[in-house]
Amino acid sequence: MRHRHVFAVLLMALFFSGVALTSVQGVENVTYDAGYVEWEMDMEQRLYVEGDDAETSVLQRERPDATLAFADVAPNTGLVPIFSLTSEPIVNTMVGTINMSAYFSAYLVPQAGFFQSTQCTSPANPLTPGDDFTTLVMTVSISGNQVYESVVTHTLDAIASNNPQNFSGEITMMDIDLSAGDTFSISLSAEHLCEGTLARIQWGGFETNAGGIIMTGKVYEPSASIRVDSSRRAHIEFLPTLP
């Protein structure tokens, strides 16, 4: 019985050693042609809106901190401009085809003591006899030329800043050819039609509610080179070329 056990262990050892040898040989057999280049890059680029209020907010590449900013929009006051922000100039070119969208979030704030989350969604509510929608208009410009606009309309029923309603603009495909020094700008306006409430448009905070511009696509590529010095030592030089 003991001999059978030893024999079984030896068979398993031979099996796993064979698998290991096969894996090693598979790795060793991988070859690359001269000049082969492959980069793994994040295809999504974002510009976030962050600040304490509409006057101090900025459009930036850095992820926002936990600070939430907001602007309140009263009912039936027409389309209210909230801000227009411009990013810092890019430092490298951006060329390619991208999908662009913009997003912000909003929730309801009561104007009176009695308030229900269904105040704007209930057709029987005497305070809201007509259309009770909230509309956000988001536009994006590149160096002063408008390239994107989205009008998003929802009926608000969210009442908490940590669980707001998302207003995501439609995704638009476009070709871009930007040079160092070009800038991105985003403008936000809102209209609110639900009587007895305010629409609180917010940005900043964590990514879900931060607000800003989303661009998806390959718009840059790093570069690398290898040189050999007089002592026959190889040097690898890498240039990230991030926009």
C-alpha positions in Angstrom: 0.0 0.0 0.0 2.9 2.3 0.9 4.5 1.6 -2.5 1.3 2.6 -4.3 1.2 5.9 -2.4 4.8 6.7 -3.3 4.1 5.8 -6.9 1.1 8.1 -7.0 3.1 11.0 -5.6 5.8 10.5 -8.2 3.3 10.5 -11.0 1.8 13.8 -9.7 5.3 15.4 -9.4 6.1 14.4 -13.0 2.8 15.8 -14.2 3.2 19.2 -12.6 6.8 19.4 -13.6 5.7 18.8 -17.2 3.1 21.6 -17.0 5.7 23.9 -15.6 8.2 23.1 -18.3 5.5 23.6 -21.0 4.6 27.0 -19.5 8.2 28.1 -19.4 8.7 26.9 -23.0 5.6 28.8 -24.1 7.0 32.0 -22.6 10.4 31.4 -24.1 9.0 30.8 -27.5 7.4 34.3 -27.6 9.3 36.5 -30.1 9.0 40.1 -31.2 10.0 41.7 -34.5 12.4 44.6 -34.4 10.6 47.8 -33.7 7.7 46.2 -32.0 5.8 48.6 -29.7 2.7 48.1 -27.6 1.4 50.4 -24.9 -1.3 49.8 -22.4 -3.0 53.1 -21.8 -6.0 54.4 -20.0 -8.5 55.3 -22.8 -10.6 57.5 -20.6 -9.6 61.1 -20.0 -11.6 63.3 -17.5 -11.8 66.9 -16.6 -13.4 67.4 -13.2 -15.2 70.5 -11.8 -14.1 71.3 -8.2 -14.5 74.3 -5.9 -16.4 75.8 -3.0 -19.0 77.5 -5.2 -19.7 78.6 -8.8 -17.4 81.6 -8.5 -14.3 79.7 -7.2 -14.7 76.4 -9.1 -12.1 75.2 -11.6 -12.0 72.7 -14.4 -9.0 70.3 -13.7 -7.5 67.0 -14.5 -6.9 66.1 -10.8 -9.6 64.0 -9.1 -11.7 66.2 -6.8 -11.6 66.0 -3.0 -14.6 65.4 -0.8 -15.8 69.0 -0.9 -19.2 69.4 -2.5 -20.3 72.7 -4.2 -23.7 73.6 -5.4 -26.0 76.2 -6.9 -29.7 76.5 -6.2 -32.1 77.1 -9.0 -35.6 78.5 -8.2 -38.7 77.3 -10.0 -39.9 79.1 -13.1 -37.0 81.5 -13.4 -36.0 80.5 -16.9 -32.7 79.1 -18.0 -30.2 80.2 -15.3 -26.4 80.3 -16.1 -24.4 78.6 -13.3 -20.8 78.8 -14.5 -18.4 78.8 -17.5 -15.0 77.3 -16.6 -11.8 76.9 -18.6 -9.0 74.4 -18.0 -5.3 75.0 -17.9 -3.7 74.8 -21.3 -2.7 71.3 -22.4 1.1 70.7 -22.7 1.2 68.1 -25.5 -0.8 67.4 -28.6 -4.1 65.4 -28.6 -5.0 63.9 -31.9 -7.6 61.2 -32.6 -11.2 60.2 -32.5 -13.0 60.4 -29.1 -16.4 59.9 -27.6 -17.2 63.0 -25.5 -19.9 63.5 -22.8 -20.6 65.7 -19.8 -22.4 65.0 -16.5 -23.6 66.7 -13.3 -26.0 65.7 -10.6 -29.0 67.4 -8.8 -31.5 66.9 -6.1 -34.6 68.7 -4.6 -34.5 71.2 -1.7 -37.9 72.2 -0.1 -39.0 75.8 0.0 -41.6 75.1 2.7 -41.8 72.9 5.8 -44.0 70.3 4.3 -42.2 68.4 1.6 -42.3 64.9 0.0 -39.9 63.4 -2.4 -42.8 62.8 -4.8 -43.7 66.5 -4.9 -42.5 66.9 -8.5 -43.6 63.5 -9.8 -47.2 63.4 -8.5 -49.7 64.7 -11.1 -52.2 65.4 -8.3 -50.0 67.8 -6.4 -51.7 71.2 -6.4 -48.3 73.0 -6.2 -47.1 71.4 -9.4 -50.0 71.4 -11.9 -47.9 71.5 -15.1 -44.6 70.1 -16.3 -42.3 69.7 -13.3 -39.1 69.0 -15.1 -35.5 70.0 -14.4 -33.3 70.7 -17.4 -29.5 71.0 -17.5 -27.7 72.4 -20.5 -24.1 71.4 -20.8 -21.7 72.7 -23.5 -18.0 72.1 -24.1 -15.7 74.3 -26.1 -12.1 73.8 -27.3 -10.1 77.1 -27.4 -13.4 79.0 -27.8 -15.0 76.8 -30.4 -18.1 74.9 -29.2 -17.8 71.2 -30.0 -20.4 69.6 -27.7 -23.8 70.4 -26.4 -26.3 68.2 -24.5 -29.7 69.1 -23.0 -30.8 66.6 -20.3 -34.3 66.8 -18.7 -35.5 64.7 -15.7 -38.2 64.9 -13.1 -36.4 65.2 -9.8 -37.3 62.9 -6.9 -33.9 62.7 -5.2 -33.7 64.6 -1.9 -30.2 63.8 -0.5 -26.8 65.2 -1.5 -25.2 61.8 -1.1 -27.7 60.2 -3.5 -28.5 62.7 -6.1 -30.0 62.2 -9.6 -27.5 61.9 -12.4 -27.7 64.1 -15.4 -25.5 62.5 -18.0 -25.3 64.1 -21.5 -25.4 62.0 -24.7 -22.2 60.6 -26.0 -20.9 62.4 -29.2 -18.1 61.0 -31.4 -15.7 63.6 -32.8 -12.3 64.0 -34.2 -9.9 66.3 -32.4 -6.5 67.8 -33.3 -5.2 69.9 -30.4 -1.9 71.5 -30.0 0.0 72.6 -26.9 -1.7 75.6 -25.4 -5.3 74.7 -26.4 -7.9 74.7 -23.6 -11.2 73.0 -22.7 -14.1 75.0 -21.4 -17.4 73.8 -19.9 -20.6 75.8 -19.4 -23.6 74.8 -17.3 -27.1 76.2 -17.2 -30.2 74.9 -15.5 -34.0 75.4 -15.5 -36.4 74.2 -12.8 -40.2 74.0 -13.1 -41.3 72.3 -9.9 -43.1 74.8 -7.6 -42.4 74.6 -3.9 -38.9 73.3 -4.4 -35.4 74.3 -5.4 -33.2 72.3 -7.7 -29.8 72.0 -6.2 -27.1 71.4 -8.9 -24.0 70.0 -7.4 -20.4 69.2 -8.4 -17.1 68.3 -6.7 -17.0 65.5 -4.1 -16.3 62.0 -5.2 -16.2 60.9 -8.9 -19.8 59.8 -9.2 -21.1 63.3 -8.5 -18.1 65.3 -9.4 -19.3 66.7 -12.7 -17.2 67.5 -15.7 -16.1 66.2 -19.1 -15.5 62.6 -20.1 -13.4 61.7 -23.2 -12.8 58.2 -24.3 -10.4 57.3 -27.1 -6.7 57.1 -28.0 -5.5 60.6 -28.2 -1.8 60.3 -27.2 0.9 57.7 -27.3 4.1 57.7 -25.2 7.5 57.2 -26.9 10.6 55.3 -25.8 14.1 54.9 -27.3 17.1 52.8 -26.5 20.7 54.0 -27.0 24.1 52.4 -26.2 26.8 54.6 -24.8 30.6 54.3 -25.5 30.9 51.8 -22.6 28.3 49.5 -24.4 25.7 50.1 -21.7 22.1 50.4 -22.8 19.9 53.3 -21.7 16.1 53.3 -22.1 14.5 56.7 -22.4 10.8 57.1 -21.9 8.6 60.2 -22.7 5.0 59.9 -21.4 3.7 62.8 -23.6 0.5 63.1 -21.5 -1.8 65.9 -22.7 
